[in-house]
Amino acid sequence: MGIWDAFFNRQGRNREREYINQLFRIAWADGSLDKIEVEYIYSVGKKLGMTKEELEDTRDNFNPDTLAYKPPRKREERFFMLFYLINMIRADGVIHPEEMRITENIVMKLGYSPDTVDTILKTIKINQDQGMSPEETYASLTEKLS
């Protein structure tokens, strides 16, 4: 069983759909769903074990006006969500102020301070410039923020 399965399959597809819905909501914050953002969301959904059909259904039915979301109890699950939310806002290369506002709101619901977003964004950029993969960055941030 992979790391993504361990985090989400126990809770069922509902939590995954809610999470992917939040990624779509952030992507939509600037008024459009860019192709690169949709591809990123699909890649996260695939890591969660979702099928293309489930992802398309979630995309077709996402609600950009809702922030109803129940954060997971486990710190590891919350950090997973945090990391991929922050990567979402930088997927198209432009961080829109509304994307940042929504993300900071979700980050606080996950139990982190809003400045955690800046810390992670800076770390991702530095690590990316040094050729580190997202998985390596995830591991280093997990250690750093634990």
C-alpha positions as CSV (number, residue, x, y, z in Angstrom):
1,M,0.0,0.0,0.0
2,G,1.4,3.4,-1.0
3,I,1.6,6.5,1.0
4,W,-1.3,8.1,-0.8
5,D,-3.5,5.0,-0.2
6,A,-2.6,5.0,3.5
7,F,-3.7,8.6,3.8
8,F,-7.0,8.6,2.0
9,N,-8.5,5.2,1.1
10,R,-9.5,4.6,4.7
11,Q,-11.7,7.7,4.7
12,G,-13.3,6.8,1.3
13,R,-13.7,8.8,-1.8
14,N,-15.7,11.6,-0.2
15,R,-12.6,13.2,1.5
16,E,-10.7,12.9,-1.8
17,R,-13.4,14.6,-3.8
18,E,-13.7,17.4,-1.2
19,Y,-9.9,17.9,-1.4
20,I,-9.9,17.9,-5.2
21,N,-12.8,20.3,-5.1
22,Q,-10.7,22.7,-3.1
23,L,-7.9,22.4,-5.6
24,F,-10.3,23.3,-8.4
25,R,-11.7,26.2,-6.2
26,I,-8.2,27.6,-5.8
27,A,-7.4,27.2,-9.5
28,W,-10.7,29.0,-10.3
29,A,-9.9,31.9,-8.0
30,D,-8.5,34.0,-10.9
31,G,-11.7,33.3,-13.0
32,S,-10.4,30.5,-15.2
33,L,-9.2,26.9,-15.0
34,D,-5.9,26.9,-16.9
35,K,-4.9,23.7,-18.6
36,I,-1.8,23.4,-16.5
37,E,-3.8,23.8,-13.3
38,V,-6.3,21.1,-14.4
39,E,-3.4,18.7,-15.3
40,Y,-1.8,19.4,-11.9
41,I,-5.1,18.6,-10.1
42,Y,-5.4,15.4,-12.1
43,S,-1.9,14.4,-11.2
44,V,-2.7,14.9,-7.5
45,G,-6.0,13.0,-7.9
46,K,-4.1,10.1,-9.5
47,K,-1.7,10.0,-6.5
48,L,-4.8,9.7,-4.4
49,G,-6.0,6.7,-6.5
50,M,-8.8,8.5,-8.3
51,T,-9.8,7.5,-11.8
52,K,-9.9,9.9,-14.7
53,E,-13.7,9.6,-14.7
54,E,-13.9,10.5,-11.0
55,L,-11.7,13.5,-11.6
56,E,-13.7,14.7,-14.5
57,D,-16.9,14.3,-12.5
58,T,-15.4,16.3,-9.7
59,R,-14.3,19.0,-12.1
60,D,-17.7,19.2,-13.8
61,N,-19.4,19.4,-10.4
62,F,-17.1,21.5,-8.3
63,N,-18.5,24.5,-6.5
64,P,-16.3,27.6,-6.5
65,D,-18.3,29.2,-3.7
66,T,-17.9,26.6,-1.0
67,L,-15.1,26.2,1.5
68,A,-16.9,23.5,3.4
69,Y,-14.1,21.1,4.2
70,K,-13.3,18.9,7.2
71,P,-9.6,18.7,7.7
72,P,-8.1,15.3,8.5
73,R,-7.1,14.6,12.1
74,K,-3.6,13.2,11.4
75,R,-0.8,15.7,11.0
76,E,0.7,13.7,8.2
77,E,-2.5,13.9,6.2
78,R,-2.9,17.6,6.9
79,F,0.7,18.3,5.7
80,F,0.1,16.3,2.5
81,M,-2.9,18.5,1.8
82,L,-1.0,21.7,2.7
83,F,1.9,20.8,0.4
84,Y,-0.2,20.1,-2.6
85,L,-2.5,23.1,-2.1
86,I,0.5,25.3,-2.1
87,N,1.9,23.7,-5.2
88,M,-1.5,24.3,-6.8
89,I,-1.3,28.0,-6.5
90,R,2.0,28.1,-8.3
91,A,1.1,25.6,-11.0
92,D,0.5,28.2,-13.7
93,G,3.5,30.4,-12.6
94,V,1.2,33.2,-11.4
95,I,0.0,33.4,-7.8
96,H,-3.2,35.4,-7.9
97,P,-4.1,37.2,-4.7
98,E,-7.5,35.4,-4.4
99,E,-5.6,32.0,-4.7
100,M,-3.4,33.1,-1.9
101,R,-6.4,34.2,0.3
102,I,-8.2,31.0,-0.2
103,T,-5.1,28.9,0.4
104,E,-4.3,30.8,3.6
105,N,-7.9,30.2,4.8
106,I,-7.5,26.5,4.2
107,V,-4.1,26.4,5.7
108,M,-5.5,27.9,8.9
109,K,-8.2,25.2,8.9
110,L,-5.5,22.6,8.7
111,G,-3.9,24.0,11.8
112,Y,-1.0,26.0,10.3
113,S,-0.3,29.7,10.4
114,P,-0.7,31.7,7.2
115,D,3.0,32.4,7.1
116,T,3.6,28.7,6.5
117,V,2.5,29.3,2.9
118,D,5.4,31.7,2.3
119,T,7.8,29.4,4.0
120,I,6.8,26.4,1.8
121,L,6.7,28.6,-1.4
122,K,10.2,29.7,-0.8
123,T,11.4,26.2,0.0
124,I,9.8,24.8,-3.1
125,K,11.4,27.5,-5.3
126,I,14.9,27.0,-3.7
127,N,14.7,23.2,-4.0
128,Q,13.3,23.4,-7.6
129,D,16.2,25.6,-8.5
130,Q,18.6,23.0,-7.1
131,G,17.0,20.3,-9.1
132,M,15.1,18.6,-6.3
133,S,11.9,16.7,-7.1
134,P,8.6,17.5,-5.5
135,E,8.8,14.3,-3.5
136,E,12.3,15.3,-2.1
137,T,11.0,18.7,-1.3
138,Y,8.0,17.1,0.4
139,A,10.2,14.9,2.5
140,S,12.5,17.8,3.5
141,L,9.6,20.0,4.5
142,T,8.0,17.2,6.5
143,E,11.2,17.0,8.6
144,K,11.6,20.8,8.8
145,L,8.0,21.5,9.9
146,S,7.5,18.6,12.2
